[in-house]
Amino acid sequence: GTIQLDRLSKIEQDVFIGHESQIASGVSLRATAIGQNCIIGKGTRIVNSIIWNNVHIGENCVITDSIICDNVLLRNSVHICKQSVLCRGVIIGNNIQLKEHVTIIAANLHTSN
């Protein structure tokens, strides 16, 4: 598997990036794990967070001290503050700012036993 990492990206401290993930220019990652098949848009900053697999994060987002689960879509300029969890399949629209300690669960999930 390949990782696409733009040379203008800034990687600090312990950063893990899974295969097939793409990191655009101007992205800043610090103390963060990113799973497989993720796309991180231009100018986005992620600090001390865990991004699971198949996550698409738009441009100019800020994610701090949070967990983003599988198949989440964040559009552009989304801010996610400390100790938030976005559960599987959640979609967050443009220019949304979430307060601290927020958990969001997608409403349309079908659970199978």
DSSP file with accessible surface (Angstrom, degrees, kcal/mol):
  #  RESIDUE AA STRUCTURE BP1 BP2  ACC     N-H-->O    O-->H-N    N-H-->O    O-->H-N    TCO  KAPPA ALPHA  PHI   PSI    X-CA   Y-CA   Z-CA
    1    1 A G              0   0   88      0, 0.0     2,-0.3     0, 0.0    18,-0.0   0.000 360.0 360.0 360.0 151.9    0.0    0.0    0.0
    2    2 A T        -     0   0   89      2,-0.0    18,-2.5    16,-0.0     2,-0.4  -0.796 360.0-150.0-114.2 154.1    1.1    3.5   -0.6
    3    3 A I        -     0   0   81     -2,-0.3     2,-0.7    17,-0.2    19,-0.2  -0.987   9.5-149.5-119.1 130.3    0.8    6.7    1.4
    4    4 A Q  E     +a   22   0A 112     17,-2.2    19,-3.3    -2,-0.4     2,-0.5  -0.916  23.0 173.4-101.5 116.3    0.6   10.1   -0.4
    5    5 A L  E     -a   23   0A  88     -2,-0.7    19,-0.1    17,-0.2     2,-0.1  -0.977  26.8-134.3-128.4 115.6    2.2   12.8    1.7
    6    6 A D    >   -     0   0   59     17,-1.8     3,-1.9    -2,-0.5    20,-0.1  -0.432  16.9-128.4 -69.4 143.3    2.6   16.3    0.4
    7    7 A R  T 3  S+     0   0  218      1,-0.3    -1,-0.1    -2,-0.1    17,-0.1   0.703 106.5  61.1 -68.5 -15.7    6.0   17.8    1.1
    8    8 A L  T 3  S+     0   0  107      2,-0.1    -1,-0.3     0, 0.0     2,-0.1   0.412  82.0 109.9 -89.6   3.1    4.5   20.9    2.6
    9    9 A S    <   -     0   0   21     -3,-1.9     2,-0.5    17,-0.2    19,-0.2  -0.469  64.0-137.4 -76.8 155.0    2.8   18.9    5.3
   10   10 A K  E     -f   28   0B 118     17,-3.4    19,-3.0    -2,-0.1     2,-0.5  -0.953  18.8-174.2-119.2 116.4    4.1   19.2    8.9
   11   11 A I  E     +f   29   0B  71     -2,-0.5     2,-0.4    17,-0.2    19,-0.2  -0.955   9.5 178.5-114.6 124.0    4.5   16.0   10.9
   12   12 A E  E     -f   30   0B  66     17,-2.8    19,-1.5    -2,-0.5    20,-0.3  -0.952  44.1 -21.7-129.9 149.2    5.4   16.3   14.6
   13   13 A Q  E    S-     0   0B 127     -2,-0.4     2,-0.9    17,-0.2    16,-0.0  -0.187 117.6  -3.0  54.8-145.3    5.9   13.8   17.5
   14   14 A D  E    S+     0   0B 140      2,-0.0    18,-0.7    19,-0.0     2,-0.4  -0.679  75.2 164.4 -86.8 107.9    4.3   10.4   17.2
   15   15 A V  E     -f   32   0B  37     -2,-0.9     2,-0.4    16,-0.2    18,-0.2  -0.987  16.5-169.4-126.3 129.8    2.3   10.2   14.0
   16   16 A F  E     -f   33   0B 131     16,-2.1    18,-3.3    -2,-0.4     2,-0.5  -0.974   2.8-172.0-116.4 132.7    1.0    7.0   12.4
   17   17 A I  E     -f   34   0B  27     -2,-0.4    18,-0.2    16,-0.2    19,-0.1  -0.986  16.4-138.6-127.1 121.8   -0.5    7.0    8.9
   18   18 A G    >   -     0   0    3     16,-2.1     3,-1.1    17,-0.8    20,-0.2  -0.247  36.7 -79.3 -74.5 165.2   -2.2    3.9    7.5
   19   19 A H  T 3  S+     0   0   80      1,-0.2    18,-2.0    17,-0.1   -16,-0.2  -0.237 110.9  23.0 -70.8 154.4   -1.7    2.7    4.0
   20   20 A E  T 3  S+     0   0   87    -18,-2.5     2,-0.3     1,-0.3    -1,-0.2   0.552  89.8 135.5  68.7  10.8   -3.6    4.2    1.1
   21   21 A S    <   -     0   0    0     -3,-1.1   -17,-2.2   -19,-0.2     2,-0.5  -0.663  43.8-148.5 -89.0 148.9   -4.2    7.4    3.1
   22   22 A Q  E     -ab   4  39A  76     16,-3.0    18,-2.8    -2,-0.3     2,-0.5  -0.974   8.2-166.7-122.0 127.2   -3.6   10.8    1.4
   23   23 A I  E     -ab   5  40A   5    -19,-3.3   -17,-1.8    -2,-0.5    18,-0.1  -0.954  17.1-147.2-115.6 116.2   -2.4   13.9    3.2
   24   24 A A    >   -     0   0   30     16,-2.5     3,-1.1    -2,-0.5   -18,-0.2  -0.121  34.2 -68.9 -78.2 178.2   -2.7   17.1    1.3
   25   25 A S  T 3  S+     0   0   32      1,-0.2    18,-1.7   -16,-0.1    19,-0.2  -0.305 114.4  20.2 -70.0 147.6   -0.5   20.2    1.4
   26   26 A G  T 3  S+     0   0   41      1,-0.3     2,-0.2    16,-0.2    -1,-0.2   0.550  84.0 147.0  75.2   8.2   -0.3   22.3    4.5
   27   27 A V    <   -     0   0    0     -3,-1.1   -17,-3.4    16,-0.1     2,-0.5  -0.569  33.9-155.6 -77.9 138.9   -1.6   19.6    6.8
   28   28 A S  E     -fg  10  45B  21     16,-2.5    18,-2.8    -2,-0.2     2,-0.4  -0.974  12.6-178.5-117.8 121.9   -0.3   19.6   10.3
   29   29 A L  E     +fg  11  46B   0    -19,-3.0   -17,-2.8    -2,-0.5     2,-0.4  -0.976   3.4 174.0-122.1 132.9   -0.3   16.4   12.3
   30   30 A R  E     -fg  12  47B  96     16,-2.3    18,-2.7    -2,-0.4    19,-0.4  -0.982  68.0 -18.1-142.3 126.5    0.9   16.0   15.9
   31   31 A A  E    S+     0   0B  28    -19,-1.5     2,-0.3    -2,-0.4   -16,-0.2   0.909 101.1 134.9  49.2  52.7    0.7   13.0   18.2
   32   32 A T  E     -f   15   0B   4    -18,-0.7   -16,-2.1   -20,-0.3     2,-0.5  -0.968  49.9-147.1-137.7 143.8   -2.0   11.5   16.0
   33   33 A A  E     -fh  16  50B  34     16,-2.0    18,-3.3    -2,-0.3     2,-0.4  -0.958  14.1-168.8-111.7 131.0   -2.9    8.1   14.4
   34   34 A I  E     -fh  17  51B   1    -18,-3.3   -16,-2.1    -2,-0.5    18,-0.2  -0.976  13.4-143.6-119.6 130.5   -4.6    8.0   11.0
   35   35 A G        -     0   0    9     16,-1.8   -17,-0.8    17,-0.8     3,-0.5   0.249  36.7 -56.8 -76.8-157.4   -6.1    4.8    9.7
   36   36 A Q  S    S+     0   0   89      1,-0.2    18,-2.8   -19,-0.1    19,-0.3  -0.545 109.8  11.3 -88.8 149.2   -6.2    3.3    6.3
   37   37 A N  S    S+     0   0   85    -18,-2.0     2,-0.3    -2,-0.2   -16,-0.2   0.856  86.7 148.4  59.3  40.3   -7.8    4.9    3.2
   38   38 A C        -     0   0    0     -3,-0.5   -16,-3.0    16,-0.2     2,-0.5  -0.753  37.1-150.9-103.4 154.4   -8.2    8.3    4.7
   39   39 A I  E     -bc  22  56A  59     16,-2.2    18,-3.2    -2,-0.3     2,-0.6  -0.992   7.5-168.1-125.1 123.4   -8.1   11.7    3.0
   40   40 A I  E     -bc  23  57A   0    -18,-2.8   -16,-2.5    -2,-0.5    18,-0.2  -0.955  20.9-136.9-113.8 117.0   -6.9   14.7    4.9
   41   41 A G    >   -     0   0   10     16,-2.0     3,-1.5    17,-0.7    20,-0.2  -0.151  34.2 -67.2 -76.1 167.9   -7.6   18.0    3.1
   42   42 A K  T 3  S+     0   0  110      1,-0.2    18,-2.8    17,-0.1   -16,-0.2  -0.136 113.1   6.9 -54.8 138.3   -5.4   21.0    2.7
   43   43 A G  T 3  S+     0   0   34    -18,-1.7    -1,-0.2     1,-0.2     2,-0.2   0.521  87.5 146.4  72.9   6.9   -4.5   23.1    5.7
   44   44 A T    <   -     0   0    1     -3,-1.5   -16,-2.5   -19,-0.2     2,-0.5  -0.526  34.2-153.7 -80.3 143.4   -6.1   20.8    8.2
   45   45 A R  E     -gi  28  62B 121     16,-2.9    18,-2.6   -18,-0.2     2,-0.4  -0.976  11.9-177.8-120.5 127.1   -4.6   20.5   11.7
   46   46 A I  E     -gi  29  63B   0    -18,-2.8   -16,-2.3    -2,-0.5     2,-0.4  -0.990   4.5-177.9-127.4 124.4   -5.0   17.4   13.8
   47   47 A V  E     -gi  30  64B  23     16,-2.7    18,-2.3    -2,-0.4    19,-0.4  -0.982  63.0 -17.7-127.7 130.3   -3.5   17.1   17.3
   48   48 A N  S    S+     0   0   93    -18,-2.7     2,-0.3    -2,-0.4   -16,-0.2   0.870  99.7 127.5  50.6  48.8   -3.6   14.2   19.8
   49   49 A S        -     0   0    4    -19,-0.4   -16,-2.0    16,-0.2     2,-0.5  -0.872  56.6-131.5-133.6 164.4   -6.4   12.4   18.0
   50   50 A I  E     -hj  33  67B  80     16,-2.1    18,-2.9    -2,-0.3     2,-0.5  -0.985  17.2-169.3-120.6 122.6   -7.2    9.0   16.5
   51   51 A I  E     -hj  34  68B   2    -18,-3.3   -16,-1.8    -2,-0.5    18,-0.2  -0.962  13.3-153.5-111.3 119.0   -8.7    8.9   13.1
   52   52 A W        -     0   0  112     16,-3.2   -17,-0.8    -2,-0.5     3,-0.5   0.203  37.6 -54.0 -77.3-156.4  -10.1    5.4   12.1
   53   53 A N  S    S+     0   0   55      1,-0.2    18,-1.9   -18,-0.1    19,-0.3  -0.468 110.9  14.9 -88.3 154.5  -10.4    4.0    8.6
   54   54 A N  S    S+     0   0   68    -18,-2.8     2,-0.4     1,-0.2    -1,-0.2   0.852  81.7 153.9  57.9  40.3  -12.1    5.4    5.5
   55   55 A V        -     0   0    1     -3,-0.5   -16,-2.2   -19,-0.3     2,-0.6  -0.844  30.3-159.3-101.8 135.1  -12.4    8.9    7.0
   56   56 A H  E     -cd  39  73A  87     16,-2.4    18,-3.0    -2,-0.4     2,-0.5  -0.961   9.8-175.2-116.6 114.2  -12.6   11.9    4.7
   57   57 A I  E     -cd  40  74A   0    -18,-3.2   -16,-2.0    -2,-0.6    18,-0.2  -0.940  15.5-141.5-111.6 129.6  -11.6   15.2    6.3
   58   58 A G    >   -     0   0    6     16,-1.6   -17,-0.7    17,-0.6     3,-0.6   0.222  36.3 -58.9 -74.8-160.8  -12.0   18.4    4.3
   59   59 A E  T 3  S+     0   0   79      1,-0.2    18,-3.2   -19,-0.1    19,-0.3  -0.532 109.3   8.4 -87.5 148.6   -9.9   21.5    4.1
   60   60 A N  T 3  S+     0   0   87    -18,-2.8     2,-0.2    -2,-0.2    -1,-0.2   0.791  85.1 151.4  56.8  35.5   -8.9   23.8    6.9
   61   61 A C    <   -     0   0    0     -3,-0.6   -16,-2.9    16,-0.2     2,-0.4  -0.604  33.9-150.9 -90.0 157.8  -10.4   21.6    9.6
   62   62 A V  E     +ik  45  79B  22     16,-2.4    18,-3.2    -2,-0.2     2,-0.4  -0.989  14.2 179.3-130.9 123.6   -9.1   21.5   13.2
   63   63 A I  E     -ik  46  80B   0    -18,-2.6   -16,-2.7    -2,-0.4     2,-0.4  -0.991   5.5-178.5-126.8 124.5   -9.4   18.4   15.3
   64   64 A T  E     -i   47   0B  33     16,-2.0    20,-0.4    -2,-0.4   -16,-0.2  -0.987  61.7 -21.0-130.1 128.7   -8.0   18.3   18.9
   65   65 A D  S    S+     0   0   41    -18,-2.3    18,-2.3    -2,-0.4    19,-0.3   0.842 102.1 123.2  51.3  44.7   -7.9   15.5   21.4
   66   66 A S        -     0   0    4    -19,-0.4   -16,-2.1    17,-0.2     2,-0.5  -0.825  59.1-126.9-135.1 169.7  -10.7   13.6   19.7
   67   67 A I  E     -jl  50  85B  62     17,-2.4    19,-2.4    -2,-0.3     2,-0.5  -0.984  15.3-168.1-121.7 127.0  -11.7   10.3   18.1
   68   68 A I  E     -jl  51  86B   0    -18,-2.9   -16,-3.2    -2,-0.5    19,-0.2  -0.969  18.4-150.4-115.7 115.6  -13.1   10.0   14.6
   69   69 A C    >   -     0   0   13     17,-2.9     3,-0.9    -2,-0.5    20,-0.1  -0.106  35.9 -53.8 -82.9-179.3  -14.5    6.6   13.9
   70   70 A D  T 3  S+     0   0   34      1,-0.2    19,-2.0    18,-0.1    20,-0.3  -0.130 115.0   9.0 -56.3 145.5  -14.8    4.7   10.5
   71   71 A N  T 3  S+     0   0   64    -18,-1.9     2,-0.3    17,-0.2    -1,-0.2   0.751  83.5 153.1  61.0  30.8  -16.5    6.2    7.5
   72   72 A V    <   -     0   0    2     -3,-0.9   -16,-2.4   -19,-0.3     2,-0.5  -0.703  29.8-155.1 -89.5 142.8  -16.9    9.7    8.9
   73   73 A L  E     -de  56  91A  39     17,-2.5    19,-2.7    -2,-0.3     2,-0.5  -0.982   9.9-175.3-119.7 121.2  -17.1   12.7    6.5
   74   74 A L  E     -de  57  92A   0    -18,-3.0   -16,-1.6    -2,-0.5    19,-0.2  -0.974  14.3-151.5-111.0 125.5  -16.1   16.1    7.7
   75   75 A R    >   -     0   0  117     17,-2.6   -17,-0.6    -2,-0.5     3,-0.6   0.043  44.8 -48.4 -78.7-162.6  -16.6   18.9    5.1
   76   76 A N  T 3  S+     0   0   66      1,-0.2    19,-2.6   -18,-0.1    20,-0.3  -0.365 115.7   9.5 -78.6 150.2  -14.5   22.1    5.0
   77   77 A S  T 3  S+     0   0   36    -18,-3.2     2,-0.4     1,-0.2    -1,-0.2   0.836  79.8 159.1  57.1  40.9  -13.6   24.3    8.0
   78   78 A V    <   -     0   0    0     -3,-0.6   -16,-2.4   -19,-0.3     2,-0.5  -0.795  25.2-158.1 -92.2 134.0  -15.0   21.9   10.7
   79   79 A H  E     -km  62  97B  62     17,-2.6    19,-3.1    -2,-0.4     2,-0.5  -0.966   8.7-174.7-115.7 123.0  -13.6   22.5   14.2
   80   80 A I  E     -km  63  98B   2    -18,-3.2   -16,-2.0    -2,-0.5    19,-0.1  -0.971  14.7-155.1-119.5 119.3  -13.8   19.6   16.7
   81   81 A C    >   -     0   0   47     17,-0.7     3,-0.6    -2,-0.5    21,-0.2  -0.151  37.3 -39.2 -91.9-172.9  -12.7   20.4   20.2
   82   82 A K  T 3  S-     0   0   96      1,-0.2    19,-2.9    18,-0.1    20,-0.3  -0.009 114.1  -0.3 -57.0 140.3  -11.4   18.4   23.1
   83   83 A Q  T 3  S+     0   0  121    -18,-2.3     2,-0.3     1,-0.2    -1,-0.2   0.857  86.7 146.5  54.8  46.0  -12.6   14.9   24.0
   84   84 A S    <   -     0   0    1     -3,-0.6   -17,-2.4   -20,-0.4     2,-0.4  -0.813  33.1-155.6-106.3 153.8  -15.2   14.6   21.3
   85   85 A V  E     -ln  67 103B  42     17,-2.5    19,-2.5    -2,-0.3     2,-0.6  -0.995   5.1-164.5-130.0 124.5  -16.1   11.3   19.5
   86   86 A L  E     -ln  68 104B   0    -19,-2.4   -17,-2.9    -2,-0.4    19,-0.2  -0.950  24.5-144.0-105.9 114.6  -17.7   11.1   16.1
   87   87 A C    >   -     0   0   31     17,-3.0     3,-1.7    -2,-0.6    18,-0.0  -0.187  38.8 -54.9 -77.6 171.3  -19.1    7.6   15.7
   88   88 A R  T 3  S+     0   0  128      1,-0.2    18,-0.5   -16,-0.1   -17,-0.2  -0.063 119.6   7.7 -50.8 130.9  -19.2    5.6   12.5
   89   89 A G  T 3  S+     0   0   26    -19,-2.0    -1,-0.2     1,-0.2   -17,-0.2   0.503  83.9 151.3  81.5   5.3  -20.8    7.1    9.5
   90   90 A V    <   -     0   0    6     -3,-1.7   -17,-2.5   -20,-0.3     2,-0.4  -0.421  29.5-157.1 -71.5 142.3  -21.3   10.6   10.9
   91   91 A I  E     -e   73   0A 108    -19,-0.2     2,-0.5    -2,-0.1   -17,-0.2  -0.990   4.9-166.5-121.2 128.5  -21.3   13.5    8.4
   92   92 A I  E     -e   74   0A  13    -19,-2.7   -17,-2.6    -2,-0.4     3,-0.1  -0.968  17.0-135.8-117.5 126.3  -20.5   17.1    9.5
   93   93 A G    >   -     0   0   31     -2,-0.5     3,-1.0     1,-0.2   -18,-0.1  -0.060  38.7 -61.8 -75.0 177.1  -21.2   20.0    7.2
   94   94 A N  T 3  S+     0   0   82      1,-0.2   -17,-0.2   -20,-0.1    -1,-0.2  -0.224 112.7   6.5 -59.3 144.6  -19.1   23.0    6.3
   95   95 A N  T 3  S+     0   0  115    -19,-2.6     2,-0.4     1,-0.2    -1,-0.2   0.715  84.3 151.9  60.0  27.4  -18.1   25.5    8.9
   96   96 A I    <   -     0   0   70     -3,-1.0   -17,-2.6   -20,-0.3     2,-0.5  -0.752  28.2-162.6 -90.2 134.5  -19.4   23.6   11.9
   97   97 A Q  E     -m   79   0B 140     -2,-0.4     2,-0.3   -19,-0.2   -17,-0.2  -0.971   6.2-157.5-118.0 118.0  -17.8   24.1   15.3
   98   98 A L  E     -m   80   0B  24    -19,-3.1   -17,-0.7    -2,-0.5     3,-0.1  -0.723  14.6-127.7 -92.7 142.3  -18.4   21.5   17.9
   99   99 A K        -     0   0  172     -2,-0.3     3,-0.4     1,-0.2   -18,-0.3  -0.224  42.7 -73.9 -74.9 177.3  -18.0   22.3   21.6
  100  100 A E  S    S+     0   0  100      1,-0.2   -17,-0.2   -20,-0.1    -1,-0.2  -0.278 109.9  22.6 -71.3 157.0  -15.9   20.1   23.9
  101  101 A H  S    S+     0   0  118    -19,-2.9     2,-0.4     1,-0.2   -17,-0.2   0.877  83.2 152.7  58.3  44.1  -17.0   16.7   25.1
  102  102 A V        -     0   0   40     -3,-0.4   -17,-2.5   -20,-0.3     2,-0.5  -0.881  27.9-167.1-106.5 135.0  -19.4   16.0   22.3
  103  103 A T  E     -n   85   0B  89     -2,-0.4     2,-0.5   -19,-0.2   -17,-0.2  -0.993   7.2-168.5-117.8 127.9  -20.4   12.5   21.1
  104  104 A I  E     -n   86   0B  46    -19,-2.5   -17,-3.0    -2,-0.5     2,-0.4  -0.970   2.0-169.1-120.3 128.4  -22.2   12.3   17.8
  105  105 A I        -     0   0  119     -2,-0.5     2,-0.2   -19,-0.2   -16,-0.1  -0.952  29.7-113.7-116.5 132.2  -23.9    9.1   16.6
  106  106 A A    >   -     0   0   15    -18,-0.5     3,-0.7    -2,-0.4   -16,-0.1  -0.449  22.0-148.5 -65.3 134.6  -25.2    8.7   13.1
  107  107 A A  T 3  S+     0   0  108      1,-0.2    -1,-0.1    -2,-0.2   -17,-0.0   0.721  85.9  59.6 -79.1 -21.8  -29.0    8.3   13.3
  108  108 A N  T 3  S+     0   0  121    -19,-0.1    -1,-0.2     2,-0.1     2,-0.2   0.128  71.3 133.6-101.4  24.4  -29.5    6.1   10.3
  109  109 A L    <   -     0   0   83     -3,-0.7     2,-0.6   -21,-0.1   -20,-0.0  -0.503  43.1-152.1 -76.8 140.6  -27.4    3.1   11.3
  110  110 A H        -     0   0  181     -2,-0.2     2,-0.3     2,-0.0    -2,-0.1  -0.941  14.6-151.7-108.7 114.0  -28.8   -0.4   10.9
  111  111 A T        -     0   0  130     -2,-0.6     2,-0.4     2,-0.0    -2,-0.0  -0.651   7.8-161.0 -88.8 138.4  -27.2   -2.7   13.5
  112  112 A S              0   0  112     -2,-0.3    -2,-0.0     0, 0.0     0, 0.0  -0.955 360.0 360.0-119.3 140.0  -26.9   -6.4   12.6
  113  113 A N              0   0  207     -2,-0.4    -2,-0.0     0, 0.0     0, 0.0  -0.615 360.0 360.0 -83.2 360.0  -26.4   -9.1   15.2
